[in-house]
């Protein structure tokens, strides 16, 4: 039985290494300003004036007059299709940023049923984003509009428990003074369409989001740390489960 558990554990570790390295090669496309604008309007139940969007930017405004009707038709089709297909519940917004990671070991005293006290080590990861504002947000400018993505309850996730192995791995691969690439998957929840907020000197429309997952990678392209909401199975975990099930069969 022990040999079987050892083999299964070893196999999962091999799969995990392979999946991490192959996943690092996948190109996660971050949301651009247009993606965020479409998400904001669709979540808020508003249909944008796509004609104005097209006329005020490339490629339309750089196209010769004779060809502009064709560009208008193509761009209207593209934008209307993107708006129609966007599903706030399923189409997550990917934000690429940087963060400072700090690992911390705490010694806590645990009392057992007999009243005896023993010391126990607990480990945690502290995530810090380089923002001075009281509100953590990610700003986007689309045409003349400023839209900020606001991840709700992200503050609660900035300190996360770790096991000892993850603590040692992250501690050995990072420095708390050097930012690392950091990726968030966010699910649009509410677009505040009543009025913008003045934040950091700008009027900004707020798109509130839920944190779906967070992850960071080390220099050799392996997944260093990942968090997923309880209801969400990340692509990396899904691949591991799939490969493991295929192996079992």
N, C-alpha and C positions, 0 to 999 in steps of 0.2 A: 504493500500500500504506500509506504514511504517513497519507494523508488518511483512509483507511478506519479505521486505528487511532485517529486523532484523533476521528473521528465516534463510534466505539464507546465510547471513553473518555468523551467528553462526554455521550453518552446515559446511560451508567451513572451518572455524577455527577448528572445530572438525576433519574434514577430514585431514586438514593440519597437525594437531598434530599427528594423527594416521599414516599418511604417513611418516612423519619425523621420528617417532620412529621405524616404520617397515623398512624404508629405511636404518636406521642406522645399521640394522642387516644384510643388504646385504653386501656381501664380494666383494669389489672393488679390483680387482687384478691389482697391478701396473705393468707397463712394466718392464721386466728384460732386461739384456744386449742382449740376443738373439733376443727378440722382437724388440729392437731398431735397431739392425744390419739388421734384415730382412726389417724393415721399411725404413732404409737408402738405402739399395740396390734396393728395389722395387721402391721407389720414384725416385731414380737416374737412373732407367732403366737398371741396371746391374744385371746379374745373378751370385751369389756367387759360389765359388768352394766348394760345400757342402761336398765333399769327404775329403778335407783338414780340414774343420770344425770338421768333425766326428773323424778323426784320431788323432786330437790334444787334445782331451778332453774325459771326462767320457761320457757315460759308455764304449765307445769302448776301450780306452787305459788301462782299468782295466779288460777287458774281456779276458778269456783264448783264445789262438790263434785259437783253433778249433771252437770256437763259434763266432769269430769276423765277418765272412761273413754274418751271420744271423743278427748281430747287425748293420752292415753296411747297409744291405738291409732295415731294419726297420727304421733306422735313416734317410736314404735317402728319404724314403717315407714320413716320418713325416716332414722333412724340406722342401721338394719340395711342399708338400701340403700346409704348412704354407705360403710359398712364393707365391704360386699360388693364395691362397685365400685372401691374404692381399690386401685390397683396401684402398689406402691412403685417399680417399674421405670420407670413412665411418668408417673405423676401427681406432678409436681414441687411442692415447697413453695416459695411465693414469700415472701421476707422483704424488707420495706421498712425501710431504716435510713438512716443518714447516714454519710458518710466525709469525711476530709480528703484532698485530692489534691495531690500535690507533683510537679512535673515537674523532671527533672534532666538536665543535659547533662554527659557525661563525655568527656574527651579521652584516647584510648588510642593506644598506639604499636603499629603493625602492621609486621611484618617480612616482606618478600616473599621469593621463591625465591633472589634474588641477594644476600640479606642486607641490603638497603637498608631503612632504617626511615622510615616516614611516620606522621604523626599523622592520626587519624580521630576524628570525633565520633560518639558513641553516645548514644542518648536512652532515658530510662526514666520510667515512672510509678510513684510510690510511694503506696500506699494505706494510710491510717491510720484505724483505727476507735477511737472514744472509749470504750475499755474498759480498766480498770486490772487486771483479772484476768489471771492467767497463761494461762488457757484462754479463747479467744475463743468465745463462745456467745451464743445468743439465747434469753432465758427466757420461758416461758409458764406461766400458772397456770390450771389447769382444775379447778374445784371445789376439793378439798383437795390436789390433786397439783401439784407443780412439775416441769415437763418442760423441759429445755434442748435446743435444737437445736445440735449441735456440727459445724460444717463442717470436715471433715478436709482437711488439706493446704492450707488457705486461706493459711497463713503463707507457703507457697511462691509464692503468686500475688499477694502484696502488693507485689511489685516486678516490673513487667512491661515488657519492651522496647517502645519506640515507634519509628515512623519519624518523619522530620523534620516532615512535614505535620501528623501527629497531635500531635506535641510542641508545635508552634506554636499549633495550634488550642486545645488544652486549656490551655496556658499563658496564652493570651489571654482565656479564658473563665472561669477559676477563680482563686481565691486560696488559698494553702496554709493560711491561718488561718480560712477560712470553710467550714463543712461543706456538702456538696452531697447531694441525695437519691441514694440508692444502692440498687439492687435486685439481689437474689441469687435465682437459681433453684437449688434444692437437691434432690438425689435421696436419699431415705431408704435407708440401707444396713444399719444395725444398731440394734436397740433393746436396751439393756442392762436386762433384766428381773430380774436377780438381786437387786440392791439399788441404792438411790440413792447419789449422791456428795454430799458436803458441799462446796458451792461458795458462796463469799461469804456464809456464815452460814446457808445453806438446804440442806435435803436435796432434791436434784434428780435426777430420772430422765433418763438421757442417750439422745438419739436422734442417732446418728452419721449424717452425710450427706456426699454428694459434691457438689462445686461443679459445677453444670451450666453456668451462665452468670452474668455480672455486667454491670451496665450503669449508666450515669448520664446525665442529661439536663441541658441548659442551660436558661436562663430562658425562651428563646423556644420551647421545646418540641421542640427537635431533639436527636437522639441525639448525645451528646458522645463517649462511649467505650463500647466493648463488648468483653467477653471471652467466648468460648465454648469448652467442652471440645472436644478434637479430634473426638470422635464425634458432637457435637451441632451441628445447624444451627438457628440462632436463627430466630424468626419473621420478623425483619427481613431476614436474608440469604435466607431462603426466598422472600420476596416479590420481592426483587431478581432472583433467578434466574428466577422464574416470569415476571415482566414482561419480562426480557431475552429469554427463550426465545420468548415470544409475539411480541415485536418481530422476532426473527430469522425467524420463520415467515412 
